[in-house]
Amino acid sequence: MRSFIWILLLLSVTHTAHAQYYLRGEIRNEQGVLLSGVKIKISSKPSLIFHSGGSGSFGIPIPSVKDSIHLSFDGYDPLSIYVDSRQFQLLQMKSSSGTSKLYKNYKSSIVKNFSTGSVINSLGLGESYTGIIENELMKTNTFPETGFSLNIDNASYSNIRRFINNGMMIPQDAVRIEEMLNYFSLPLPPNSLQIEKGFSYAYEHSSCPWNPKHQLLFLQLQAPTIPLHEVPASNLVFLIDVSGSMDKPNRLPLLQSGFRLLINNLRPIDTVSVITYGGGVAMVLAPTGGQHKDLIKKAIDSLSAGGDTPGSGAIQLAYETAKKNFIKGGNNRVILATDGDFNVGQSSEKELEELITRYQMSGIYLTCLGVGMGNYKDSKLETLSKKGNGNFAYIDQIREAEKVLVTEFTKNIFTVANDASITLQFNPETVAAYRLIGFDNKKTALEDSSSTLEGGEIGSGHSIMAIAEIIPAKDSSNSANLPLAEVVLRYKDPLSGNQKEQNFTANYRGQKIKRTDSIYRFAAAVAMFGNILRKSKSTHGFQLEDVALFSKHTVSPNNILQQEFQHLLEKAIQLYNPPKKKRKSD
């Protein structure tokens, strides 16, 4: 009997020693916003790091009833607290002094170090954007030459649309004017220089609507179009984030709808693989021919969100899958769809950049599709797409998914030029000073005319618009038909790798902006909208109301995207300059 009692006591002690308790709770900021991606450490498990999920919640097994929890998150003061696992924890993190002040005023965070490599969190919601510096006016006598990379990225505009439609101020570094212009893929006017097997070219030179002392130089290039019967076979790897942060209608479900649209346009010669990551990395669909549309859709429809985000390991598997099924002369591409919230493995921009660089020369392109809000990591997706020889789009609605994955599929997916860049040589006789509008992260090119630019990738038939604001030379009034700038386009053929070069000239015209083609007037309105959102010092008092009035007569009544731009302008006016409430009379 005594032996039996001792055995019971021993079992009781053993059970107590190995008992597990579950610590649950949620994390919010002072405004009550749920914070996802907060780093969590437990005193009893010092070697392990946990993170709050997409809804700001967490659940962690601990060995004792009570323990100490330590929280850290960019833009917030660290928090350490002694907690009881028997109670649901409602934790609040306080914004650091700078972040709290900016959140209150609905402005983006300000960083002291304005280097192009700075990454900031915006609105206290966990979103991150790469810090950029506005290009300044450069004197032509000192720096006659500048250069900039060409690409088809347009994520900035649809992201701006998301902020405005949600009634939120736009972080200044979320505004990239060259991407805003890219979004519209403005067609070249009828009098443009058409080149059959190269880039077509057009330019315009006009007055500047926001500064009568300045002028604008518009440059347009259109990539050659691959005829539909010559479009090569595609080897596509869908790399889809199904982590907990994607469990919202504007994330995974939106992407699933978009991919279904893409699948409808696959051909039998195309191959699709589906890889997911969220709580682990999985091959959901092995390489499958495009004729098996129902099978591919079934794999897409089966996805559900949950778990952490081991993005780096998933990227490696996606590239290895693409390599195994590589189509020589075909379109080999990984399509990464995520909010960018990688919280396991290589998660910093530098680590991700190093990872993608390893695959850069493999002939496999990377397209990044960003979704979501609150913890959207624009800076990470921008880094990935640039280092992955690819492009970057932000999807905020199903119509945008259709635009990216169906309507403009060949422009976004089929590359006709690699490492494309422009060099401009301004003429001091006609141009006293100049500045590029947009391309702000290319400041080094302005400071060092001999620097080598890392060019971008251009898709089939894509049209590019670039704008320079110039100060004319004092004696330029008699400069009709004299050169303003020499334009040199350089790129590599995707198949042969051979370097190609095209040379163009932009001559002095100096006509009134109102007399130019509506394409250029609309481009000027888009550029000015971006300048005002970035609080540029070049606006010269120009307001959103002025942009709306100017663009009202430039938007095409038959162009849905341009009409939407006008509506966004009107919403932005209400957001940034709300009408003052009249005081009730006594």
N, C-alpha and C positions, 0 to 999 in steps of 0.2 A: 504493500500500500504506500509506504513512504517513497519507494522508488518511483511509483506512478506519479505521486505529487511532485517529486523533483523533476521528472520529465516534463510535466505540464508547466512548471515554472521556467524551465529552460526554453521551452518552445515559446512561451510568452515573451521572455527577454529577447530571443532571436527575432521574433516578429516585430517587436518595438524597435530593435536596432536597424531593421531593414524596411521600416514603414516609409511610404512615399506620400507626400502631400502635394496638392496642386494649387499653385499660386495663380490666380486669375485677376484681370483688371483691364482698364483702358487708360489711355494717356491723351490729354487734351492740352491746348494752350490757354492763355487767359481769355481769349475770345470764344472759347468753347469748341474750337476746331479740333477734330480728332487728328492726331499726329501719327503717321505711318513711317516705318523705317527708323524709329528711335532705337538707339543701341542700349541694350539692357544687360547688366552683369549682376550676378548673384554672389554674395560673399561665400556661400558654401560651395560654389562651383566657379572658382576664380579663373579657370582656364577656358571656360565656355562663354561665347557671346551670343545673345539672343536679340531679336528685333521685334518691334510691334508690327502687326499685320496691316493690311490695307485699310481696315476700319479702325485702326488705332488700338486694337485690343491685343492681349497677349495671354498665354497660358503656359506655365513653366512648372515641371515637376521639381520639388525640393525635398530634401531628406528630413526636415524637421518642421514643426508647426509654424515657427517664426524664423524669419531670416532678414537680411539687409539687402535692399535692391538699390542699384546705382544706374541712373539714366543719363545719357548724353546725346545731344542732337545739335547739328550746326544751327547757329543763330539763337540758341537758348542756353541759359545757365544750367550747369550740371545739377542733378538732384539725387540725393541719397536719403533713404528713409528706411526705418525698421518696420516691417509689415507682418501681419498675421494672415496665414493662408486660409483661415476659416472665414475671412471677410473678403468681399469683392472690392478690389482696390480702385479708387477713383483718383488718379494722379494728375496733377497739373504742373506743367513746366512753364517757367517764366522766361519770356523773351529777354535776350541780352539788351542792354540799354539802347544800343543803336537800332537793333531789329525791331524792338517794341515801338520806338518812335516812328519808324518808317511804316510799320504796319498800320498804325493809327491813321496816318495820312494817305494810305493806299498808294504808296510809292514803292519803287523798287529799292532794294538795299544798295547802299553806297559803299564802295571799297576804297581804301586809301591808296592801294597800289593799283594803278590803272593800266598795268601791263596786259597785253592781249591774252596772256595765259591765265588771268584771274578768273575764278569761278565764284559766282555769288548765288545765294539763296534769295528768292524773291517772295514778298508778301507774307513771310513767316509761315508759309504753307509747305515748305520743303522742296519747292521747284528750284532748279538751278539753271543758270545761263552763263555762258562765257562772256567775261567783260571785254568790251571793245572800245576803241578810241576813234572819235570822229576825225576824218581826214581834214587837215587844215589847208588853207590856201598856200600854194607853193609858187615862188617866183620862177618864171620860165628861164630867165637868164642864169639862174643858179642850178635849177633842177628841170631841164627841159624834157626829161624822159620819165615816164612812170609805167607801171605794169600792174595787171590784176588777173587773177585766176577766173576762168569761166566754169560754170557748172549749171545744173538744172534744179538745184535745191529751191524749194518754195515753201518750206515749213513755216517760216515766220509769218506769212500772211494769214494762213488758216488758223494759226495760234492766236494772232491778234484778233481775228474774228471771234474766236472762242471767248477771249477776255471781254470784248465789247458786248457780245450777246449775253454774257453773264453779269453785266453791270460792274465789271472790275477794271480798275486802272491797269495799264499795261506796263510791265517792267521795261525800263529803257533798253536794257541789253537784249530783250526779246525781239526788238525791232531791227531787222536787217533789210535795208532798203533794196539791195540787189535781189533778194529773194521775193520781196513784194512785187517787184517788176517781173521777175521770172514767172510768177503765178499766172499771169495773164497771157504769156506766150504771144505777145502782140505781133500780128502779121506785118510783113514788110509792105510798104506802099507799092503801087503799080510801077513807079519809075525806078525801082531798085535795080542793082546790078545782079542779074541772075547768072549763076554759075552751075553748070549741070552736075559735075562730080566733085564740087567743093562747096564751101560756104558762100551763100549769097550775101550781099552787103547793101546797106543803105545808111544815110546819115542826114541830119538836119542841123541847122545852126540858126538860133533865134534869140529874141529878147528873153529876159528872165522875169517871170510874173511876180516874184516876191522881192526883187531888187532891180530897179530900173537901170542901175549903173553896171550890172553884170549881164552876161549872156549865157546861153545853154548850148552845149554840143551834145547831140543825141547820136549814138552809134548803135546800129542794128546788124545782127548777124543771124542767118538762118542755116541750120545744119542740113546737109543732104538727107533726103528721105529714102529709106529702104522700101522698094515696092513690096506689096504684100506677098507676092508670089516668090520673093527672094528672102523673106524673113527666115533666118536660120532656126534650127530646132533649139528648144530651150530645155535646160537641165535646171529646174527650180527646186530649191530647198526652202520650204516654209518653216521658219524658226519662230515659234509662237510662245509668248510669255503667258503661262496659265497660273502664275503665283497669286497669292492672296490679294495683292494690290490691284489685280486685274478684275476683281469680282464686282464690277459696276457696269451698268448698261452702256456707258460711253467708252468702254474698254474692250474686254473680250467679246461680248455679244456683237458690238459694232464691227470688230475685225472679222468675226465669223461671217457676217453678212457681206462684207467686202470681198473676202476670199471666195465666197460662193459665186459672186459676180465674175471674178477672174476665171474660175474653173469653167464657167460656161463657154469661154473663148479659147480653151485649150485645144490643140490639135493632136492627132494620134502620134505625131513625131515628137511631141513634148513629153517630158518626164517630170513628175512631182514627187517629192518626199516631204513628210511632215514630222517635225521634231518639236517637242514641247519641253519646257522647263518650269518647275514650280513644285517644290518639295522633292525635286529630283529631276533628272534628265531622261526623256523617253523617246524612242522611235515609234511614233504612233502609226505611221504609214511608211513602209519600205518603198523604194522607187517604183512608181506606177505610171503607166502610159496614159496620155491625155484622153484616150478614148474611153477610159473607165471613170467617167465623170461622177457617176452615182457613188462609187466606192470612195473617191476622194472627198466628196461632199459628206459622206457618212463619217469619215475620219474627222473632218472639221467640226461637224455638228456634235460629235461625242465629247468635245473638250469642255472641261469645267475648271474653275479657278480654285486654288488653295495651296498653301505652303509658302516657303521662302523662295528666293530668287537666285539660283545658282547660274547666273547668266554666262559667266566666262566658260564654264565647262560645256554648256550647251553650244556656244559659238564654235568651240573646237570640234565638237561632234558634227555640227552642220557643215563646216568646211571640209572635214574628212569625208563626209557623205558626198558632197559635191565633187570632190576629187576622184572618188571611186567611180562616179558616173559621168566623168568629164566628157563633153562632146567637143571634139576638135573642130574649130571654126564655128561653134555654136554659141548660144547665150547661156553661160554658166553663172548662176547667180543665187546667193542666199538672200532671202527676204525676211528680215528681222522685224517682228511686230511686237512692240512693248511700250510701257511707260518709262522705260529706262532705269527703273529702280532696282539695279543689281545690288543686293545686300549680302551676298555670299561669294567668297572667292575674290578674284581681281575686280575691285569695284571703283577704284579711282580712275580719273581720266587717263593718267599716265600709264597705269597698268593695262588698261583696256587698249590704249594706243599701241603699246608694245606687243600685245597679243595679236591684234589685227595686222600689224606690220609684218609679222611672220608669214602671213598668207598673201601679202600684197602682190607678190610676183607670180602667184599661182594661176593667173588668168581667170580667177573667180571674182565677180563683182558683188558688192554688198548694197542692198537697198534697205534703208531704215524707215519704218512706219511708226511714228509716235502717236500715242493716244493718251487720254486722261487729263486730269487736273488735280492739283493739290500736292502730288509728289512727282510730277512730270519732270524728267531729267533731260532737258533740251541739250545741255552741254555734253552729256555722255553720248547721245545719239549723233550729235554733230561731229564729235571726235571719231566715232566709229565709221560714219559714212565717208568722211574725208580720207581716213587712213585705209578704208576698205575699197578705194577706187569706185565709189558709188554715189548714191544720191539719198536725199532725206526729205520726207514729207510728213506733215502732221494731219491726222484725220480726226475731225471734230464732229462729223455727221456722215450719214450714209451717202449723201450726194457727193461729198468729198471723196469717199471711198470709191465711188463709181468713176469719178474724174481721174483719180490716180491709177486705178487698177483696170479700167476698161477704156474710157474715152481717150486718155493720153497714155495708154499702156506702152505703145511702141516708143514714145518719147522718153518714158521713164525707165524702160527695161532694156531696150536694144541700143547699145552704144555704137556710135559712128566715129567718135574722136576721143582719144585718151590724152591726158596731160595738156589740156587746151588752155592757152593763156593769150592775153593781148598785151602788146607793148605800144604805148603812145609816145610819139616824139612831137612835142608842141613847137610851133614856130614863134620865136621871140618877136618877130616883126608884126605879128597879128595878135598874139596872146601875151599879156603882161604877167598873168598869174592864173592858176587853175586849181581846182580840187575835185576829186572824184566824189560823187554822191553815192554812198553805199561803199561796199568793199572795205569797210572800216578796219577790218582785222589785217589789212595788208599795208599797214603804216610803214613797215620796213622797206617796202618797195618804193615808197615816196622818198625815204631818207637815203637810200642807196640804189642808184640807177643801175648798178651792175649786179644787183642781187638776182639770184635764180628763183623764179616763182614755181611753186608746186601747183601745176595746172589741175583742172578738174575734168570730169567726163561729161560728154554731151550726147544726148539721145537723138534718135532718128527724127528729123524734121523740127527739132526744137528751135524756137526763136528767142534770141537774147537781146535785151535792151540795156545799154549802159549810158549814163549821163554824167557829163562833167560841167561844173559851173565855172565860167571863165571871166576874167577881167580883160577886156580888149586893150590892146596897145593904144597909146594916145593918138597915134597917127593912123589908126586902122579904118578911119572913115572912107579912105580911098583904097580899101584892100579887097574890093570885089574880085572873087575868083582866085585870090592868093591862098596858099595852103594855110589852114589852121593847124593841122596835125597830120602826121604820117601814121598809119595804122598797120601794125604787123601782127598777124594771127599765126600762132604756132601750135601744132598738135601732132599726135602720133596716130598712125593707122592702127586700129585695134587688132587686125589680123597679122600684118607684116611687122608691125612695130616701127616702121619707117617714119622718120621725122618729116613733116610737111609744113610748108609756109605759104601764106597768102599775104599780099601787100595791097593796101588801099590808101586812098587820100581823102581827107575831109577839107573842102575848100570853104573860104569865107562866104557867107550868104547874108547873115545879119538881118533877116526879115522879122517882122513882128510875130510873136507867138500865136496871135489870133488868126494869122493867115496860114499857119502850118497845118498839115494833115491832123485830123482828130486823134490819130494814134499818138502823136508826140505831145499834144495837149493833155491827153489822158495820162501819159507817162509822167509828165510834169506834175500833175495833180497827185499821183501816187507817191512820187518822190517827196513832195512837200508835206503830204500827210505823214510820211515816215519821219521827216525832219522835225515836225512839231511834236510827234509822240516821243521822239528822242530828246526833246528840249534842246535842239541844236541852236548854237549861237548864230547860225546863218539865216534864221527865219526872218530877221529884220521886222519883227512886229506882226508878221503874217499870222493870222489866227485860223482855227478850224473852219470858222464861218466863211473866211475868204476862200479857203480851198473848196468848200462845198459850192459856193457861188461860181467859182472858176470851172469846176468839173461838171456842173449842171449842164453846160452847153457842149460838153465833149463826149459824154458817155453815149454809147450807141443804144438806141431803143430796142434793138434786136439782140443785144448781147447781155445774157443773164448775169454773167460775172461782173460786168461793168455796172449794171443796174444795182446789183447787190453792194458794190463798192460805195455807191452814192448813199444807199440806205445806212451803211455802216458809218459813213461820215456824219450823218444826221444823228445817229445814236451816240457817236463819240462826242458830239457837241453837247448833247443832253447830259452825258456822263462827266465831262470835264468842265463844262460851263453851264451848270443847271440854272434855269431861270430863278431869280430871287423872288421869294414869297413876299407879296405885298402885305404891309402892316395894316391891321384892322384900324379903321378910324375910330377915334374915341367918341 
